[in-house]
Amino acid sequence: MKIKNNIFSEAIDKATGTELFESLFSDERVLIERIVSSGESTPDGVWLEQAKNEWVIVMQGNAVLEIETGGLHELQTGDYVHIPSGTKHRVVQTSELPQCIWLAVHWKNEK
């Protein structure tokens, strides 16, 4: 088990041309992942809708996120957003250079 790592290290070079999803921590309630995007976007007409809540921060680069009921949101390094479960959204654009590095936290509401 690797104890120490860096959000900006290793797999980023491998991510060119393909979006990379890397689980940093998960258990039965939460998933924390690093996403490395290199110009990818959600295809036109496609909306993402997740069963879990998502909180995401742009650690490097920039992106444009569209929320079906909330319009376009330009995200720069340090910007974060909470996407409640069931919210339709899509990634319109991500930066290539520098690559867009996201830190995402997903969780289910307790019932």
C-alpha positions, 0 to 999 in steps of 0.5 A, a space after each residue: 500500500 502506497 502511503 504518500 502520493 501526489 495529485 499531480 504525479 505519475 499517471 498524468 503523462 499517460 492520460 494524453 488523449 484519453 480521460 483518466 479516472 483514478 480512485 484515490 480512496 473508496 469505501 461503502 459510502 464515499 469515492 474520492 477520485 482524480 480525473 485527468 482530462 485532456 480536451 475531452 467533453 461529453 458528446 453533444 446531446 448526452 447528459 450525465 445523471 448520477 445516483 450519487 452526489 458529487 463535489 468536484 474541484 479543478 486542481 489544474 487547468 480549466 473546464 466548462 460545465 453545463 448544468 441542465 437547470 443552471 446553465 454554463 459554468 466556467 471553472 478555473 483552477 481552484 473553482 469547485 461545484 456541488 452536483 446533487 444526485 439526479 442533476 443532469 449535467 455535462 462537461 462542455 470543454 476541458 483544457 489540454 495544456 495544461 491538462 485539467 486535473 479534477 478532484 471528485 468526491 462522490 457519496 450517497 445520501 444516508 436514509 
